[in-house]
Amino acid sequence: MNYQVDRRTISPNISDKYMYVIGFLGGLGILLLGSLFFILPLIFIGGVSDNLEDMTEKIYEFQAYSACCAELLGIALSVIFFRKVLVKDFFEFLKSWPKIILIAIVSAVLVYLSGYLFEYIYELFNIQSSSSNQETIELALFGKGKIIMILQVALIAPIFEELVFRKFCFGFLRESKLNRVLSFFIVAFIFALIHCSSEDFFKIDAYVYLLNYFALSAILCASYVLAKDNIFSSILVHMINNILSLSNLEYSQNTKVIIIVFDEIDKSLKLLTI
């Protein structure tokens, strides 16, 4: 794809390169700090509990709502300012949907297989297989904010994150005439770094999951590039991955409940036989 020095297909007043960097930095700010602007009012409205357990559950619930609000705001702003690019991608998707869906399905399978591979590697080295980011999702998922967390993880986060990392970050690097392969690895690394450091920025242990997230991001980048920079391809892959992850968490939780129930039954039967 050949780019001119100063394309202005997004805005008549600002070059595409600067529009993409503004979109990326703004989106990054929303991802890292956006939820803070919503969580404090939610805590104020919801009130503070003296019970530590209740308050912890409330915090995770508020966190789910605030992240959802922040990312919805980010999506709305993206649609407003990048509507020309997104409309173009949408019509391209309608023209080539069988190919794009096939790319998305194959990519999702690769993501799923890479997840199992890293899980095996972590078990091999006695490393906890879930990151802090995932643990936060799990705690919110089985609390009062379950429905909003499912919507946020399965639908809202994939859309917003793909806009930020694939459309804006990748778009900026390409408009800067950076090599496509190098752009690919830079975007994959930034995505992995943000997901590892989102909860434990100063904890070295958190970065053990860097390769896992890098592999996920690399496959998302590949699906985006193979679909000729169509954002709907990587969004579909991201959605499929997150939905499968949520299903696994739900299954694991139900399995744990069943095991606990059978253990209690077993204990009761032993007491009766004494």
Salt bridges, closest charged atoms under 4 A:
ASP6 OD2 - ARG8 NH2 3.19
ASP16 OD2 - ARG7 NH2 3.78
ASP89 OD2 - LYS167 NZ 2.80
GLU92 OE2 - LYS95 NZ 3.89
GLU161 OE1 - HIS195 NE2 3.11
GLU161 OE1 - HIS238 NE2 3.51
GLU162 OE1 - ARG166 NE 2.73
GLU162 OE2 - HIS238 ND1 2.62
GLU175 OE2 - ARG7 NH2 2.68
ASP229 OD1 - ARG180 NH1 3.34
GLU250 OE1 - LYS146 NZ 3.50
GLU264 OE2 - LYS267 NZ 3.86
ASP266 OD2 - LYS270 NZ 3.41
